[in-house]
Structure formats: C-alpha cells, structure tokens
C-alpha cells in the first residue's frame, strides 16, 4: 500500500474518515485540560506545518501526528512539565519571537484496523524529518504510556522503567518510540491536569463518586481526586519524556 504524508490542513477530510481514524484515541476526559483549550487554537494556526496526515493510495487518512517547536537547552531539569506546558512554551515563544531549536512530538494516532503495521512509526519519522528540515537539533516527546492505565497506582517513575525480557519497555507506545531509536529522558508526572465538576467526571467515566477521595477511573493513568465540598474532580495525567535526537 503506497503511503504519502501531507499537512492535515491541506484538504478537507470527510467526517466519517476522521471519525474512524480517531475512534480509539483517548478517554473522554482528555479534553478537560483548561490550559490546552486556551492554547490549542493558536497551536493549530501557527504550527500547521507540524500537523501531518499519513494518507493511503485511496486518499484515506490512516494515521496522524503533530508537534510544536520550543526552545530547550537539552537539560532534563529544564524540560517543560509535560504536554500542556510544551504547548504553552511553543505559543508564547512564537509570540515573543524566540527562535525554537527543539521539536516536541505531541501525539500520533493510527486507524484501529491498521494498528501493528508500523504506521505510527512512519508519522513519527515524518515529524523528525520536518524537524531536521527546520534545522532544529533536538526532537523530544511527552509519551502517553497507554498500558499505564492497567497500573494506576504505580508511580510513573517506576512504570517507565519496567521492561520485558528482551529489554524493551513493557509499555507498547514507549516501545514504538524505542524502535525508532528514542531513549527515556525523564518522568512527567503532571504532564496534563484535567478539572471538572463531580457531575462532569461522573459523565466522563460512567462512575458515581459518593464521597471525597481518590478513585481509579476507566482509562486513567493515575487516580482521580474528588472533592465534593468544592464540587471538583482533578486528575493529573503522567507522561514519559523521550528523546529522539
């Protein structure tokens, strides 16, 4: 199957095609990050050349990936706290005229029926190529370790180092990056912060939260903290920083 890479905004995609591509992406509460909502419009406007679609020979989108450029000195202690702060740094850096030198790969997704064929790797490779063409020295990614949802009580610092007998990471999404040569860089325990009312969280999770406290939620990589007196639930999503180059 012949594949090509193009900008996501290069054409109008049919709704049913996008629905299939994104049908198994992320839990519903992933959209409850208020800072992301504040910045995502400017990300799409300014960094469209880093929002890519992998298209098959029938012009069907089969995978997608995107990133943002930031300035980073290469020191782990000076990394953004994670996904959300990377967006903030990219947007504010652009507004302030700061020259970026690092690509942050923010995500990649593959049509569910085509998983396991290396398409995510093709998108990640295309993003790395874009960084090289822009002259950016470094490529990093706040990786969302999908298998962490099975171990919500385990600290991300511990989970990220769990490996299989072959030495590769236990987590399949970390492994995808490892196969492309990426290395573990640092934990990002609060990569995103999702907030909502108790009713909103009950809607997103299909659960009931009768008392204040911590809860394991479907698809959650860590625990949801419910405060009924404040009518608020807060969930901090951990990621793993990985470095491609």
Residue pairs with C-beta under 8 A, 6 or more apart in sequence:
1 56
1 57
2 56
2 57
3 54
3 55
3 56
3 57
3 62
3 119
3 122
4 54
4 55
5 52
5 53
5 54
5 55
5 122
5 123
5 126
6 52
6 53
6 55
7 48
7 49
7 51
7 52
7 53
8 48
8 51
8 52
8 53
8 64
8 66
9 44
9 48
9 51
10 53
13 53
13 61
17 60
17 61
18 61
20 111
20 112
20 113
21 61
21 62
21 63
21 64
21 109
21 110
21 111
22 64
22 109
23 112
24 112
25 109
26 144
26 219
27 204
27 218
27 219
27 220
28 203
28 204
29 194
29 196
29 201
29 204
29 205
29 217
29 219
29 220
29 235
30 192
30 194
30 237
31 37
32 194
32 195
32 196
32 200
32 204
32 235
33 84
33 192
33 193
33 194
34 193
34 195
35 84
35 87
35 88
35 193
36 83
36 84
36 87
36 192
39 87
39 88
39 91
40 87
42 91
42 94
43 68
43 87
43 90
43 91
44 51
46 91
46 94
47 66
47 67
47 68
47 69
47 90
49 130
50 66
50 67
50 68
50 69
50 103
50 127
50 130
51 64
51 66
52 64
52 65
52 66
52 123
52 126
52 127
52 130
53 61
53 63
53 64
54 61
54 62
54 63
54 64
54 65
54 119
54 122
54 123
54 126
55 61
55 62
56 62
61 111
62 110
62 111
62 114
62 119
63 108
63 109
63 110
63 111
63 114
63 119
63 120
63 122
63 123
64 108
64 109
64 123
65 105
65 107
65 108
65 109
65 120
65 123
65 124
65 126
65 127
66 105
66 106
66 107
66 108
66 127
67 103
67 104
67 105
67 106
67 127
67 130
67 131
67 141
68 86
68 87
68 90
68 91
68 103
68 104
68 106
69 90
69 93
69 100
69 102
69 103
69 104
69 131
69 134
69 136
70 80
70 86
70 89
70 90
70 93
70 100
70 102
70 104
71 89
71 93
71 98
71 99
71 100
71 101
71 102
72 78
72 79
72 80
72 101
72 102
72 138
72 140
74 102
74 137
74 138
76 185
76 186
76 241
79 140
79 185
79 186
79 188
79 241
80 86
80 88
80 89
80 104
80 142
81 188
81 190
81 191
82 142
82 188
82 190
82 191
82 192
82 237
82 239
82 241
83 106
83 142
83 144
83 188
83 191
83 192
83 239
84 191
84 192
84 193
86 104
86 106
86 142
87 106
90 100
90 104
93 100
100 134
100 136
101 136
101 137
101 138
102 136
102 137
102 138
102 139
102 140
103 127
103 128
103 130
103 131
103 134
103 136
103 138
103 139
103 140
104 140
104 141
104 142
105 124
105 127
105 128
105 139
105 140
105 141
105 244
106 141
106 142
107 144
108 120
108 123
108 124
108 127
109 120
110 117
110 119
110 120
110 123
111 119
120 176
121 176
121 179
121 180
124 141
124 176
124 177
124 180
124 244
125 180
127 139
128 139
128 180
128 244
128 245
131 138
131 139
131 245
137 245
138 243
138 245
139 243
139 244
139 245
140 185
140 241
140 242
140 243
140 244
141 177
141 182
141 241
141 242
141 244
142 188
142 191
142 239
142 240
142 241
143 173
143 174
143 177
143 239
143 240
143 241
143 242
144 173
144 191
144 221
144 237
144 239
145 156
145 159
145 160
145 171
145 173
145 174
145 221
145 238
145 239
145 240
146 171
146 172
146 173
147 170
147 171
147 172
147 173
148 154
148 156
148 159
148 171
148 221
148 222
148 238
149 218
149 219
149 220
149 221
151 159
152 216
152 217
152 220
152 221
152 222
152 223
153 216
153 223
155 187
155 189
156 187
156 188
156 189
156 221
156 222
156 238
156 239
156 240
157 187
157 189
159 170
159 171
160 169
160 171
160 174
160 184
160 187
160 240
161 184
162 169
162 170
162 171
163 169
163 170
164 170
168 175
168 178
168 179
169 175
169 178
169 184
174 184
174 240
174 242
177 242
177 244
178 242
180 244
181 244
181 245
182 242
182 243
182 244
183 242
183 243
184 240
184 241
184 242
185 240
185 241
185 242
185 243
186 240
186 241
187 238
187 240
187 241
188 238
188 239
188 240
188 241
189 222
189 236
189 238
190 236
190 237
190 238
191 236
191 237
191 238
191 239
192 236
192 237
192 239
193 234
193 235
193 236
193 237
194 234
194 235
194 236
194 237
195 232
195 233
195 234
195 235
196 204
196 232
196 233
197 231
197 232
197 233
198 209
198 226
198 228
198 231
198 232
198 233
200 233
201 207
201 209
201 217
201 224
201 226
201 233
201 235
202 208
202 209
205 217
205 218
205 224
206 218
207 215
207 217
207 218
209 215
209 224
209 226
209 228
209 233
211 226
211 228
212 226
212 227
212 228
212 229
213 225
213 226
214 223
214 224
214 225
214 226
215 223
215 224
215 226
216 223
216 224
217 223
217 224
217 235
220 235
220 237
221 237
221 238
222 235
222 236
222 237
222 238
223 235
224 233
224 234
224 235
225 233
225 234
225 235
226 232
226 233
227 233
227 234
